[in-house]
């Protein structure tokens, strides 16, 4: 009986960790097909200081490209700044494809982003985008978040 209860709880946790996260589309670039931020099924998402945010999103490639360059921006108190995202090549963490990518190809990107303990506990909007090898936006979306302690 304990085994069955444990299996049901584990199945529920896996299912809840893969639920969609609400997002907004950007003015430039196509919206992703789906976004999943671990532990976030409604806005704002909680980004816990001292931990990594884990997420993945599915999108289609609008035209052939040899590269995907991440662009991450944060809007706080009305000011938008570029986030110093440590990864320079998003091709390295695609889970189901490799660059170069072809028009119409469906891909999934896997994110792990550090939330430093020094970040202030504030609400913000985070915009994620990928640029192709011609610096055109391939996919772009934003989500509401708040930096918090555990």
N, CA, C and O atoms as a GROMACS GRO file, in nm:
protein
  600
    1UNK      N    1   0.081  -0.119   0.000
    1UNK     CA    2   0.000   0.000   0.000
    1UNK      C    3   0.086   0.126   0.000
    1UNK      O    4   0.056   0.222  -0.071
    2UNK      N    5   0.196   0.126   0.080
    2UNK     CA    6   0.285   0.242   0.084
    2UNK      C    7   0.348   0.265  -0.053
    2UNK      O    8   0.366   0.380  -0.095
    3UNK      N    9   0.381   0.156  -0.123
    3UNK     CA   10   0.441   0.167  -0.255
    3UNK      C   11   0.346   0.238  -0.351
    3UNK      O   12   0.388   0.327  -0.425
    4UNK      N   13   0.219   0.199  -0.349
    4UNK     CA   14   0.120   0.259  -0.439
    4UNK      C   15   0.101   0.406  -0.406
    4UNK      O   16   0.094   0.489  -0.496
    5UNK      N   17   0.093   0.439  -0.277
    5UNK     CA   18   0.077   0.580  -0.237
    5UNK      C   19   0.199   0.661  -0.282
    5UNK      O   20   0.184   0.773  -0.331
    6UNK      N   21   0.317   0.605  -0.265
    6UNK     CA   22   0.439   0.674  -0.309
    6UNK      C   23   0.442   0.694  -0.459
    6UNK      O   24   0.484   0.800  -0.507
    7UNK      N   25   0.398   0.594  -0.532
    7UNK     CA   26   0.394   0.605  -0.679
    7UNK      C   27   0.296   0.713  -0.722
    7UNK      O   28   0.326   0.790  -0.813
    8UNK      N   29   0.180   0.721  -0.659
    8UNK     CA   30   0.080   0.822  -0.693
    8UNK      C   31   0.133   0.962  -0.664
    8UNK      O   32   0.116   1.053  -0.744
    9UNK      N   33   0.198   0.979  -0.550
    9UNK     CA   34   0.256   1.110  -0.515
    9UNK      C   35   0.364   1.147  -0.615
    9UNK      O   36   0.368   1.261  -0.661
   10UNK      N   37   0.452   1.054  -0.650
   10UNK     CA   38   0.557   1.082  -0.747
   10UNK      C   39   0.499   1.119  -0.883
   10UNK      O   40   0.548   1.211  -0.949
   11UNK      N   41   0.396   1.048  -0.926
   11UNK     CA   42   0.332   1.079  -1.054
   11UNK      C   43   0.270   1.217  -1.052
   11UNK      O   44   0.277   1.290  -1.151
   12UNK      N   45   0.208   1.255  -0.940
   12UNK     CA   46   0.149   1.388  -0.928
   12UNK      C   47   0.256   1.496  -0.935
   12UNK      O   48   0.237   1.598  -1.002
   13UNK      N   49   0.369   1.476  -0.868
   13UNK     CA   50   0.476   1.575  -0.869
   13UNK      C   51   0.534   1.592  -1.009
   13UNK      O   52   0.562   1.705  -1.051
   14UNK      N   53   0.552   1.485  -1.082
   14UNK     CA   54   0.602   1.493  -1.220
   14UNK      C   55   0.502   1.567  -1.307
   14UNK      O   56   0.540   1.654  -1.385
   15UNK      N   57   0.375   1.534  -1.295
   15UNK     CA   58   0.272   1.600  -1.375
   15UNK      C   59   0.265   1.748  -1.343
   15UNK      O   60   0.252   1.830  -1.434
   16UNK      N   61   0.272   1.785  -1.215
   16UNK     CA   62   0.261   1.926  -1.180
   16UNK      C   63   0.385   2.005  -1.221
   16UNK      O   64   0.375   2.125  -1.244
   17UNK      N   65   0.500   1.941  -1.231
   17UNK     CA   66   0.621   2.011  -1.270
   17UNK      C   67   0.627   2.038  -1.420
   17UNK      O   68   0.711   2.116  -1.465
   18UNK      N   69   0.542   1.976  -1.497
   18UNK     CA   70   0.544   1.996  -1.642
   18UNK      C   71   0.423   2.074  -1.692
   18UNK      O   72   0.397   2.075  -1.812
   19UNK      N   73   0.350   2.140  -1.603
   19UNK     CA   74   0.234   2.217  -1.645
   19UNK      C   75   0.279   2.349  -1.706
   19UNK      O   76   0.386   2.401  -1.674
   20UNK      N   77   0.197   2.402  -1.794
   20UNK     CA   78   0.229   2.526  -1.862
   20UNK      C   79   0.231   2.644  -1.767
   20UNK      O   80   0.159   2.647  -1.667
   21UNK      N   81   0.314   2.741  -1.800
   21UNK     CA   82   0.324   2.866  -1.727
   21UNK      C   83   0.268   2.978  -1.815
   21UNK      O   84   0.304   2.985  -1.933
   22UNK      N   85   0.182   3.064  -1.762
   22UNK     CA   86   0.131   3.175  -1.843
   22UNK      C   87   0.243   3.270  -1.885
   22UNK      O   88   0.335   3.297  -1.807
   23UNK      N   89   0.236   3.321  -2.007
   23UNK     CA   90   0.336   3.414  -2.056
   23UNK      C   91   0.270   3.514  -2.149
   23UNK      O   92   0.156   3.495  -2.193
   24UNK      N   93   0.342   3.622  -2.178
   24UNK     CA   94   0.295   3.723  -2.272
   24UNK      C   95   0.386   3.720  -2.394
   24UNK      O   96   0.506   3.695  -2.383
   25UNK      N   97   0.328   3.746  -2.510
   25UNK     CA   98   0.408   3.751  -2.632
   25UNK      C   99   0.475   3.887  -2.644
   25UNK      O  100   0.424   3.987  -2.594
   26UNK      N  101   0.588   3.889  -2.712
   26UNK     CA  102   0.661   4.013  -2.736
   26UNK      C  103   0.611   4.079  -2.864
   26UNK      O  104   0.538   4.018  -2.944
   27UNK      N  105   0.650   4.203  -2.883
   27UNK     CA  106   0.614   4.273  -3.006
   27UNK      C  107   0.694   4.221  -3.125
   27UNK      O  108   0.645   4.223  -3.238
   28UNK      N  109   0.815   4.174  -3.099
   28UNK     CA  110   0.897   4.120  -3.207
   28UNK      C  111   0.918   3.970  -3.188
   28UNK      O  112   0.932   3.923  -3.075
   29UNK      N  113   0.919   3.897  -3.295
   29UNK     CA  114   0.942   3.753  -3.288
   29UNK      C  115   0.814   3.675  -3.259
   29UNK      O  116   0.715   3.730  -3.212
   30UNK      N  117   0.821   3.548  -3.288
   30UNK     CA  118   0.706   3.458  -3.268
   30UNK      C  119   0.699   3.415  -3.122
   30UNK      O  120   0.800   3.410  -3.052
   31UNK      N  121   0.578   3.385  -3.077
   31UNK     CA  122   0.558   3.333  -2.942
   31UNK      C  123   0.595   3.186  -2.939
   31UNK      O  124   0.584   3.117  -3.040
   32UNK      N  125   0.640   3.138  -2.824
   32UNK     CA  126   0.663   2.993  -2.812
   32UNK      C  127   0.530   2.918  -2.814
   32UNK      O  128   0.424   2.976  -2.790
   33UNK      N  129   0.538   2.790  -2.842
   33UNK     CA  130   0.418   2.705  -2.838
   33UNK      C  131   0.377   2.678  -2.694
   33UNK      O  132   0.258   2.672  -2.664
   34UNK      N  133   0.475   2.662  -2.605
   34UNK     CA  134   0.448   2.635  -2.465
   34UNK      C  135   0.569   2.674  -2.382
   34UNK      O  136   0.683   2.665  -2.428
   35UNK      N  137   0.543   2.719  -2.258
   35UNK     CA  138   0.647   2.755  -2.163
   35UNK      C  139   0.616   2.682  -2.034
   35UNK      O  140   0.502   2.680  -1.988
   36UNK      N  141   0.719   2.621  -1.975
   36UNK     CA  142   0.704   2.550  -1.848
   36UNK      C  143   0.816   2.592  -1.754
   36UNK      O  144   0.933   2.557  -1.775
   37UNK      N  145   0.780   2.667  -1.650
   37UNK     CA  146   0.876   2.706  -1.546
   37UNK      C  147   0.848   2.616  -1.427
   37UNK      O  148   0.734   2.608  -1.381
   38UNK      N  149   0.950   2.550  -1.378
   38UNK     CA  150   0.933   2.455  -1.267
   38UNK      C  151   0.867   2.524  -1.148
   38UNK      O  152   0.914   2.628  -1.100
   39UNK      N  153   0.757   2.466  -1.102
   39UNK     CA  154   0.688   2.516  -0.985
   39UNK      C  155   0.602   2.639  -1.010
   39UNK      O  156   0.555   2.700  -0.914
   40UNK      N  157   0.580   2.677  -1.135
   40UNK     CA  158   0.503   2.799  -1.164
   40UNK      C  159   0.392   2.771  -1.264
   40UNK      O  160   0.418   2.748  -1.382
   41UNK      N  161   0.269   2.775  -1.216
   41UNK     CA  162   0.154   2.757  -1.304
   41UNK      C  163   0.067   2.882  -1.309
   41UNK      O  164  -0.035   2.884  -1.378
   42UNK      N  165   0.106   2.987  -1.235
   42UNK     CA  166   0.035   3.115  -1.240
   42UNK      C  167   0.135   3.226  -1.212
   42UNK      O  168   0.239   3.205  -1.150
   43UNK      N  169   0.101   3.345  -1.258
   43UNK     CA  170   0.188   3.461  -1.238
   43UNK      C  171   0.155   3.530  -1.107
   43UNK      O  172   0.040   3.529  -1.064
   44UNK      N  173   0.253   3.589  -1.041
   44UNK     CA  174   0.394   3.589  -1.080
   44UNK      C  175   0.464   3.460  -1.036
   44UNK      O  176   0.427   3.398  -0.936
   45UNK      N  177   0.564   3.421  -1.112
   45UNK     CA  178   0.648   3.307  -1.074
   45UNK      C  179   0.741   3.351  -0.962
   45UNK      O  180   0.788   3.465  -0.963
   46UNK      N  181   0.768   3.264  -0.867
   46UNK     CA  182   0.864   3.294  -0.760
   46UNK      C  183   1.002   3.246  -0.801
   46UNK      O  184   1.022   3.128  -0.829
   47UNK      N  185   1.097   3.340  -0.804
   47UNK     CA  186   1.237   3.308  -0.827
   47UNK      C  187   1.306   3.316  -0.692
   47UNK      O  188   1.319   3.424  -0.634
   48UNK      N  189   1.350   3.202  -0.642
   48UNK     CA  190   1.404   3.193  -0.507
   48UNK      C  191   1.553   3.226  -0.508
   48UNK      O  192   1.632   3.166  -0.581
   49UNK      N  193   1.590   3.323  -0.423
   49UNK     CA  194   1.730   3.365  -0.415
   49UNK      C  195   1.818   3.248  -0.372
   49UNK      O  196   1.783   3.172  -0.282
   50UNK      N  197   1.933   3.236  -0.438
   50UNK     CA  198   2.027   3.130  -0.406
   50UNK      C  199   1.999   2.999  -0.478
   50UNK      O  200   2.068   2.900  -0.455
   51UNK      N  201   1.900   2.998  -0.566
   51UNK     CA  202   1.866   2.877  -0.643
   51UNK      C  203   1.864   2.910  -0.792
   51UNK      O  204   1.874   3.026  -0.833
   52UNK      N  205   1.853   2.806  -0.871
   52UNK     CA  206   1.839   2.824  -1.015
   52UNK      C  207   1.692   2.814  -1.054
   52UNK      O  208   1.616   2.735  -0.997
   53UNK      N  209   1.653   2.894  -1.151
   53UNK     CA  210   1.522   2.880  -1.211
   53UNK      C  211   1.537   2.777  -1.322
   53UNK      O  212   1.625   2.791  -1.407
   54UNK      N  213   1.453   2.676  -1.323
   54UNK     CA  214   1.453   2.575  -1.429
   54UNK      C  215   1.328   2.592  -1.512
   54UNK      O  216   1.218   2.607  -1.459
   55UNK      N  217   1.346   2.589  -1.643
   55UNK     CA  218   1.232   2.606  -1.733
   55UNK      C  219   1.264   2.542  -1.867
   55UNK      O  220   1.378   2.508  -1.897
   56UNK      N  221   1.160   2.528  -1.947
   56UNK     CA  222   1.180   2.486  -2.086
   56UNK      C  223   1.066   2.544  -2.168
   56UNK      O  224   0.956   2.566  -2.118
   57UNK      N  225   1.095   2.567  -2.294
   57UNK     CA  226   0.990   2.613  -2.384
   57UNK      C  227   1.008   2.554  -2.522
   57UNK      O  228   1.119   2.526  -2.568
   58UNK      N  229   0.893   2.536  -2.588
   58UNK     CA  230   0.887   2.475  -2.720
   58UNK      C  231   0.856   2.585  -2.822
   58UNK      O  232   0.771   2.671  -2.797
   59UNK      N  233   0.925   2.582  -2.935
   59UNK     CA  234   0.900   2.680  -3.040
   59UNK      C  235   0.943   2.624  -3.175
   59UNK      O  236   1.012   2.523  -3.182
   60UNK      N  237   0.900   2.692  -3.280
   60UNK     CA  238   0.935   2.653  -3.417
   60UNK      C  239   1.035   2.752  -3.474
   60UNK      O  240   1.033   2.870  -3.442
   61UNK      N  241   1.122   2.702  -3.559
   61UNK     CA  242   1.223   2.784  -3.625
   61UNK      C  243   1.161   2.848  -3.750
   61UNK      O  244   1.117   2.776  -3.839
   62UNK      N  245   1.157   2.984  -3.758
   62UNK     CA  246   1.093   3.050  -3.872
   62UNK      C  247   1.174   3.045  -4.001
   62UNK      O  248   1.118   3.045  -4.110
   63UNK      N  249   1.308   3.041  -3.989
   63UNK     CA  250   1.392   3.027  -4.108
   63UNK      C  251   1.526   2.966  -4.067
   63UNK      O  252   1.566   2.974  -3.951
   64UNK      N  253   1.594   2.906  -4.163
   64UNK     CA  254   1.720   2.839  -4.135
   64UNK      C  255   1.815   2.929  -4.054
   64UNK      O  256   1.824   3.049  -4.080
   65UNK      N  257   1.883   2.870  -3.958
   65UNK     CA  258   1.982   2.943  -3.880
   65UNK      C  259   2.091   2.849  -3.831
   65UNK      O  260   2.067   2.731  -3.805
   66UNK      N  261   2.210   2.904  -3.820
   66UNK     CA  262   2.323   2.827  -3.768
   66UNK      C  263   2.342   2.848  -3.618
   66UNK      O  264   2.420   2.777  -3.555
   67UNK      N  265   2.270   2.947  -3.560
   67UNK     CA  266   2.291   2.982  -3.420
   67UNK      C  267   2.163   3.029  -3.354
   67UNK      O  268   2.070   3.072  -3.421
   68UNK      N  269   2.160   3.020  -3.222
   68UNK     CA  270   2.056   3.078  -3.139
   68UNK      C  271   2.126   3.150  -3.024
   68UNK      O  272   2.191   3.088  -2.940
   69UNK      N  273   2.113   3.282  -3.023
   69UNK     CA  274   2.178   3.362  -2.919
   69UNK      C  275   2.072   3.412  -2.820
   69UNK      O  276   1.977   3.479  -2.860
   70UNK      N  277   2.088   3.380  -2.692
   70UNK     CA  278   1.991   3.426  -2.592
   70UNK      C  279   2.001   3.577  -2.569
   70UNK      O  280   2.108   3.636  -2.572
   71UNK      N  281   1.883   3.636  -2.545
   71UNK     CA  282   1.874   3.775  -2.500
   71UNK      C  283   1.774   3.775  -2.385
   71UNK      O  284   1.658   3.739  -2.403
   72UNK      N  285   1.820   3.817  -2.268
   72UNK     CA  286   1.734   3.818  -2.150
   72UNK      C  287   1.732   3.961  -2.097
   72UNK      O  288   1.837   4.022  -2.076
   73UNK      N  289   1.611   4.012  -2.075
   73UNK     CA  290   1.593   4.147  -2.023
   73UNK      C  291   1.503   4.141  -1.900
   73UNK      O  292   1.411   4.060  -1.892
   74UNK      N  293   1.532   4.228  -1.804
   74UNK     CA  294   1.448   4.238  -1.685
   74UNK      C  295   1.394   4.381  -1.675
   74UNK      O  296   1.468   4.478  -1.694
   75UNK      N  297   1.265   4.391  -1.646
   75UNK     CA  298   1.204   4.521  -1.624
   75UNK      C  299   1.166   4.531  -1.477
   75UNK      O  300   1.087   4.453  -1.426
   76UNK      N  301   1.227   4.630  -1.411
   76UNK     CA  302   1.207   4.651  -1.268
   76UNK      C  303   1.178   4.799  -1.246
   76UNK      O  304   1.253   4.885  -1.291
   77UNK      N  305   1.069   4.828  -1.177
   77UNK     CA  306   1.031   4.966  -1.147
   77UNK      C  307   1.030   5.054  -1.272
   77UNK      O  308   1.069   5.170  -1.267
   78UNK      N  309   0.985   4.998  -1.384
   78UNK     CA  310   0.972   5.072  -1.508
   78UNK      C  311   1.098   5.081  -1.593
   78UNK      O  312   1.093   5.130  -1.705
   79UNK      N  313   1.209   5.034  -1.542
   79UNK     CA  314   1.336   5.039  -1.616
   79UNK      C  315   1.370   4.900  -1.670
   79UNK      O  316   1.361   4.801  -1.596
   80UNK      N  317   1.408   4.892  -1.797
   80UNK     CA  318   1.445   4.764  -1.858
   80UNK      C  319   1.596   4.759  -1.876
   80UNK      O  320   1.657   4.851  -1.930
   81UNK      N  321   1.655   4.649  -1.828
   81UNK     CA  322   1.800   4.630  -1.839
   81UNK      C  323   1.827   4.491  -1.896
   81UNK      O  324   1.748   4.398  -1.878
   82UNK      N  325   1.940   4.478  -1.962
   82UNK     CA  326   1.984   4.346  -2.010
   82UNK      C  327   2.035   4.267  -1.890
   82UNK      O  328   2.112   4.318  -1.808
   83UNK      N  329   1.991   4.142  -1.881
   83UNK     CA  330   2.037   4.052  -1.776
   83UNK      C  331   2.163   3.983  -1.827
   83UNK      O  332   2.164   3.931  -1.939
   84UNK      N  333   2.269   3.982  -1.748
   84UNK     CA  334   2.394   3.919  -1.792
   84UNK      C  335   2.383   3.766  -1.793
   84UNK      O  336   2.438   3.698  -1.707
   85UNK      N  337   2.312   3.716  -1.891
   85UNK     CA  338   2.287   3.572  -1.901
   85UNK      C  339   2.417   3.501  -1.932
   85UNK      O  340   2.485   3.536  -2.029
   86UNK      N  341   2.456   3.401  -1.852
   86UNK     CA  342   2.587   3.337  -1.869
   86UNK      C  343   2.601   3.254  -1.997
   86UNK      O  344   2.712   3.236  -2.046
   87UNK      N  345   2.492   3.204  -2.050
   87UNK     CA  346   2.501   3.119  -2.168
   87UNK      C  347   2.498   3.206  -2.294
   87UNK      O  348   2.410   3.290  -2.311
   88UNK      N  349   2.594   3.186  -2.382
   88UNK     CA  350   2.602   3.264  -2.505
   88UNK      C  351   2.547   3.191  -2.627
   88UNK      O  352   2.516   3.253  -2.728
   89UNK      N  353   2.533   3.058  -2.617
   89UNK     CA  354   2.488   2.976  -2.730
   89UNK      C  355   2.376   2.884  -2.684
   89UNK      O  356   2.400   2.785  -2.616
   90UNK      N  357   2.251   2.919  -2.721
   90UNK     CA  358   2.136   2.839  -2.679
   90UNK      C  359   2.131   2.704  -2.747
   90UNK      O  360   2.059   2.615  -2.702
   91UNK      N  361   2.206   2.685  -2.854
   91UNK     CA  362   2.208   2.556  -2.923
   91UNK      C  363   2.257   2.445  -2.831
   91UNK      O  364   2.222   2.328  -2.848
   92UNK      N  365   2.339   2.482  -2.732
   92UNK     CA  366   2.398   2.382  -2.643
   92UNK      C  367   2.298   2.317  -2.549
   92UNK      O  368   2.325   2.209  -2.496
   93UNK      N  369   2.183   2.380  -2.526
   93UNK     CA  370   2.087   2.321  -2.433
   93UNK      C  371   1.950   2.297  -2.497
   93UNK      O  372   1.848   2.295  -2.428
   94UNK      N  373   1.948   2.278  -2.628
   94UNK     CA  374   1.827   2.228  -2.692
   94UNK      C  375   1.817   2.080  -2.658
   94UNK      O  376   1.917   2.009  -2.663
   95UNK      N  377   1.698   2.034  -2.623
   95UNK     CA  378   1.686   1.895  -2.579
   95UNK      C  379   1.654   1.798  -2.692
   95UNK      O  380   1.672   1.677  -2.676
   96UNK      N  381   1.609   1.849  -2.805
   96UNK     CA  382   1.566   1.758  -2.911
   96UNK      C  383   1.619   1.796  -3.049
   96UNK      O  384   1.568   1.748  -3.150
   97UNK      N  385   1.721   1.882  -3.054
   97UNK     CA  386   1.775   1.924  -3.183
   97UNK      C  387   1.916   1.977  -3.164
   97UNK      O  388   1.961   1.996  -3.051
   98UNK      N  389   1.984   1.999  -3.274
   98UNK     CA  390   2.119   2.056  -3.273
   98UNK      C  391   2.126   2.159  -3.385
   98UNK      O  392   2.059   2.146  -3.488
   99UNK      N  393   2.207   2.260  -3.366
   99UNK     CA  394   2.228   2.359  -3.471
   99UNK      C  395   2.325   2.302  -3.574
   99UNK      O  396   2.414   2.226  -3.537
  100UNK      N  397   2.308   2.336  -3.701
  100UNK     CA  398   2.214   2.433  -3.757
  100UNK      C  399   2.070   2.380  -3.756
  100UNK      O  400   2.045   2.260  -3.755
  101UNK      N  401   1.975   2.477  -3.754
  101UNK     CA  402   1.833   2.445  -3.748
  101UNK      C  403   1.765   2.486  -3.878
  101UNK      O  404   1.805   2.583  -3.943
  102UNK      N  405   1.663   2.411  -3.916
  102UNK     CA  406   1.595   2.434  -4.043
  102UNK      C  407   1.457   2.495  -4.022
  102UNK      O  408   1.395   2.476  -3.918
  103UNK      N  409   1.411   2.568  -4.122
  103UNK     CA  410   1.279   2.628  -4.121
  103UNK      C  411   1.172   2.525  -4.085
  103UNK      O  412   1.169   2.416  -4.141
  104UNK      N  413   1.085   2.561  -3.990
  104UNK     CA  414   0.976   2.473  -3.950
  104UNK      C  415   1.012   2.369  -3.846
  104UNK      O  416   0.924   2.298  -3.798
  105UNK      N  417   1.139   2.357  -3.810
  105UNK     CA  418   1.180   2.258  -3.712
  105UNK      C  419   1.125   2.297  -3.574
  105UNK      O  420   1.136   2.412  -3.532
  106UNK      N  421   1.068   2.200  -3.504
  106UNK     CA  422   1.018   2.222  -3.368
  106UNK      C  423   1.128   2.185  -3.269
  106UNK      O  424   1.184   2.076  -3.276
  107UNK      N  425   1.157   2.277  -3.177
  107UNK     CA  426   1.266   2.254  -3.082
  107UNK      C  427   1.220   2.286  -2.940
  107UNK      O  428   1.121   2.358  -2.920
  108UNK      N  429   1.292   2.232  -2.844
  108UNK     CA  430   1.268   2.260  -2.702
  108UNK      C  431   1.399   2.306  -2.640
  108UNK      O  432   1.502   2.242  -2.655
  109UNK      N  433   1.392   2.418  -2.571
  109UNK     CA  434   1.508   2.474  -2.503
  109UNK      C  435   1.493   2.448  -2.353
  109UNK      O  436   1.384   2.458  -2.298
  110UNK      N  437   1.604   2.414  -2.289
  110UNK     CA  438   1.604   2.389  -2.145
  110UNK      C  439   1.688   2.496  -2.077
  110UNK      O  440   1.805   2.515  -2.111
  111UNK      N  441   1.629   2.565  -1.979
  111UNK     CA  442   1.693   2.677  -1.910
  111UNK      C  443   1.728   2.640  -1.767
  111UNK      O  444   1.652   2.573  -1.698
  112UNK      N  445   1.844   2.686  -1.724
  112UNK     CA  446   1.880   2.686  -1.584
  112UNK      C  447   1.948   2.821  -1.560
  112UNK      O  448   2.057   2.846  -1.610
  113UNK      N  449   1.880   2.908  -1.482
  113UNK     CA  450   1.928   3.045  -1.463
  113UNK      C  451   1.946   3.073  -1.315
  113UNK      O  452   1.853   3.056  -1.237
  114UNK      N  453   2.066   3.117  -1.275
  114UNK     CA  454   2.090   3.143  -1.133
  114UNK      C  455   2.018   3.268  -1.084
  114UNK      O  456   2.014   3.370  -1.153
  115UNK      N  457   1.962   3.259  -0.964
  115UNK     CA  458   1.905   3.374  -0.895
  115UNK      C  459   1.995   3.398  -0.773
  115UNK      O  460   1.988   3.327  -0.673
  116UNK      N  461   2.078   3.498  -0.785
  116UNK     CA  462   2.179   3.523  -0.682
  116UNK      C  463   2.115   3.570  -0.551
  116UNK      O  464   2.011   3.635  -0.551
  117UNK      N  465   2.180   3.534  -0.440
  117UNK     CA  466   2.131   3.576  -0.308
  117UNK      C  467   2.133   3.727  -0.293
  117UNK      O  468   2.060   3.782  -0.211
  118UNK      N  469   2.216   3.793  -0.371
  118UNK     CA  470   2.226   3.939  -0.362
  118UNK      C  471   2.113   4.013  -0.433
  118UNK      O  472   2.099   4.134  -0.415
  119UNK      N  473   2.032   3.942  -0.512
  119UNK     CA  474   1.922   4.008  -0.581
  119UNK      C  475   1.819   4.059  -0.480
  119UNK      O  476   1.786   3.989  -0.385
  120UNK      N  477   1.770   4.181  -0.501
  120UNK     CA  478   1.667   4.233  -0.409
  120UNK      C  479   1.534   4.159  -0.427
  120UNK      O  480   1.504   4.109  -0.536
  121UNK      N  481   1.456   4.152  -0.320
  121UNK     CA  482   1.326   4.086  -0.324
  121UNK      C  483   1.225   4.185  -0.383
  121UNK      O  484   1.168   4.267  -0.312
  122UNK      N  485   1.204   4.174  -0.515
  122UNK     CA  486   1.118   4.269  -0.586
  122UNK      C  487   1.040   4.198  -0.696
  122UNK      O  488   1.081   4.091  -0.742
  123UNK      N  489   0.929   4.256  -0.738
  123UNK     CA  490   0.859   4.204  -0.857
  123UNK      C  491   0.929   4.253  -0.984
  123UNK      O  492   0.987   4.362  -0.985
  124UNK      N  493   0.924   4.174  -1.088
  124UNK     CA  494   0.986   4.211  -1.214
  124UNK      C  495   0.920   4.137  -1.330
  124UNK      O  496   0.845   4.041  -1.310
  125UNK      N  497   0.948   4.183  -1.449
  125UNK     CA  498   0.908   4.113  -1.570
  125UNK      C  499   1.036   4.068  -1.639
  125UNK      O  500   1.128   4.148  -1.657
  126UNK      N  501   1.041   3.942  -1.678
  126UNK     CA  502   1.159   3.889  -1.746
  126UNK      C  503   1.121   3.853  -1.890
  126UNK      O  504   1.022   3.784  -1.913
  127UNK      N  505   1.200   3.902  -1.984
  127UNK     CA  506   1.177   3.872  -2.126
  127UNK      C  507   1.289   3.782  -2.176
  127UNK      O  508   1.407   3.812  -2.159
  128UNK      N  509   1.251   3.670  -2.236
  128UNK     CA  510   1.346   3.577  -2.295
  128UNK      C  511   1.328   3.581  -2.447
  128UNK      O  512   1.216   3.576  -2.497
  129UNK      N  513   1.439   3.590  -2.519
  129UNK     CA  514   1.434   3.587  -2.665
  129UNK      C  515   1.556   3.513  -2.717
  129UNK      O  516   1.660   3.507  -2.652
  130UNK      N  517   1.542   3.457  -2.836
  130UNK     CA  518   1.655   3.400  -2.908
  130UNK      C  519   1.668   3.473  -3.040
  130UNK      O  520   1.570   3.498  -3.109
  131UNK      N  521   1.793   3.507  -3.074
  131UNK     CA  522   1.824   3.571  -3.201
  131UNK      C  523   1.893   3.468  -3.290
  131UNK      O  524   1.967   3.383  -3.242
  132UNK      N  525   1.867   3.478  -3.420
  132UNK     CA  526   1.930   3.385  -3.513
  132UNK      C  527   2.067   3.436  -3.556
  132UNK      O  528   2.117   3.535  -3.501
  133UNK      N  529   2.127   3.371  -3.653
  133UNK     CA  530   2.261   3.409  -3.697
  133UNK      C  531   2.263   3.542  -3.774
  133UNK      O  532   2.370   3.590  -3.811
  134UNK      N  533   2.145   3.601  -3.800
  134UNK     CA  534   2.136   3.732  -3.865
  134UNK      C  535   2.084   3.836  -3.765
  134UNK      O  536   2.048   3.948  -3.804
  135UNK      N  537   2.082   3.800  -3.637
  135UNK     CA  538   2.034   3.884  -3.528
  135UNK      C  539   1.886   3.918  -3.537
  135UNK      O  540   1.842   4.021  -3.485
  136UNK      N  541   1.808   3.834  -3.604
  136UNK     CA  542   1.663   3.848  -3.608
  136UNK      C  543   1.604   3.765  -3.494
  136UNK      O  544   1.654   3.658  -3.462
  137UNK      N  545   1.496   3.816  -3.433
  137UNK     CA  546   1.432   3.746  -3.322
  137UNK      C  547   1.360   3.622  -3.375
  137UNK      O  548   1.276   3.632  -3.465
  138UNK      N  549   1.393   3.508  -3.318
  138UNK     CA  550   1.332   3.380  -3.356
  138UNK      C  551   1.208   3.355  -3.272
  138UNK      O  552   1.102   3.319  -3.326
  139UNK      N  553   1.220   3.373  -3.141
  139UNK     CA  554   1.111   3.351  -3.046
  139UNK      C  555   1.130   3.449  -2.931
  139UNK      O  556   1.243   3.483  -2.895
  140UNK      N  557   1.018   3.494  -2.874
  140UNK     CA  558   1.028   3.591  -2.765
  140UNK      C  559   0.902   3.585  -2.680
  140UNK      O  560   0.791   3.574  -2.732
  141UNK      N  561   0.919   3.593  -2.548
  141UNK     CA  562   0.806   3.598  -2.455
  141UNK      C  563   0.853   3.661  -2.325
  141UNK      O  564   0.973   3.672  -2.298
  142UNK      N  565   0.756   3.702  -2.244
  142UNK     CA  566   0.790   3.754  -2.112
  142UNK      C  567   0.697   3.693  -2.009
  142UNK      O  568   0.589   3.643  -2.040
  143UNK      N  569   0.744   3.697  -1.884
  143UNK     CA  570   0.660   3.649  -1.775
  143UNK      C  571   0.683   3.734  -1.652
  143UNK      O  572   0.790   3.792  -1.634
  144UNK      N  573   0.582   3.740  -1.568
  144UNK     CA  574   0.590   3.812  -1.443
  144UNK      C  575   0.653   3.723  -1.338
  144UNK      O  576   0.627   3.603  -1.333
  145UNK      N  577   0.737   3.784  -1.255
  145UNK     CA  578   0.806   3.707  -1.151
  145UNK      C  579   0.826   3.794  -1.029
  145UNK      O  580   0.808   3.916  -1.032
  146UNK      N  581   0.865   3.730  -0.922
  146UNK     CA  582   0.907   3.803  -0.802
  146UNK      C  583   1.025   3.728  -0.744
  146UNK      O  584   1.025   3.605  -0.736
  147UNK      N  585   1.125   3.802  -0.703
  147UNK     CA  586   1.241   3.744  -0.637
  147UNK      C  587   1.204   3.734  -0.488
  147UNK      O  588   1.159   3.831  -0.426
  148UNK      N  589   1.224   3.617  -0.434
  148UNK     CA  590   1.182   3.592  -0.296
  148UNK      C  591   1.278   3.499  -0.225
  148UNK      O  592   1.362   3.434  -0.288
  149UNK      N  593   1.265   3.493  -0.095
  149UNK     CA  594   1.335   3.393  -0.016
  149UNK      C  595   1.248   3.270  -0.009
  149UNK      O  596   1.128   3.275  -0.038
  150UNK      N  597   1.307   3.161   0.028
  150UNK     CA  598   1.236   3.032   0.037
  150UNK      C  599   1.113   3.040   0.115
  150UNK      O  600   1.043   2.939   0.130
   0.00000   0.00000   0.00000
